[in-house]
Amino acid sequence: MKKGIIGILILSMLLCGCASYLEDGVLLLEEGKYEEAIKEFESQIEKEKQLDEAYRGIAIANYELGNYEEAVDNFEKALEYEAEATVAMYHLMASAYMECEDYENAMKYYDLVLDKEDCTEEIKKEILFNKISIYEKNADWESAKEAVATYLEIYPDDERVMKEAEFLKTR
């Protein structure tokens, strides 16, 4: 799932008109050469070109490398430089925050994704499941139960969430 979101972000970078400055970094991202991509995007930052997209590119590369704190920092910088706040970007930000165990910010960005009109059903389903996990990690059993009930109203045949519902009955 995350690969699809990352692909969407990379494609949006190419289509935003920033390809002239950032094309090499974007191509390196597509090739999975994340350390090299970071260096390329950093060189654009030094030149003060397309800072929003350069920081977004660094964030994507760091996310792929499992450097979630660096990913979060760079996504936030991208927003500071007015990067377009897309479903894909917010979703990766939320997922990175979740990996950093910053559940408050993860929830914040997951909610922002859910509020966007172009949030796909697949992403919505993943986010609703992740929110259940966050409530459980915080031992917020009542919110977890409510989230499971909401989830099962929308996706009644999801066996893994049915198991979560059974687990939550013991809490």
C-alpha angles and dihedrals in degrees: 000000000000091000089060092050092048090050090053091051092049092049091049089053090055093047097046093079094254094106092102092065102027104031094110092051092047092050090050089052090052090051092050093245093136101163090050091047090054091053091049093050091046089055089056090051089053088053089046092234124147092342093177093056095038091056090045090052092050089049092052092048092049091048090054091048091052092248093135099166090053089046091053092047092051095044088053090050090049089055091047087057089049100255111177107269101228132176089250094051095046091046093053090045091053091047091050091049089050090052088052088052090241093138096170093061092039089057091046093056094039088055090049089054092049090052093057117098093221095056105129123227090245092055092043091054092050092048094049089052092048091051089056088053092050092052090050093048088053091047088238092147098170093053090045090053091049091048091050091050091050091046093050091049088060099033106025096168099056104121096192091057091045086058090050089052090054091048091050091054086071092056 
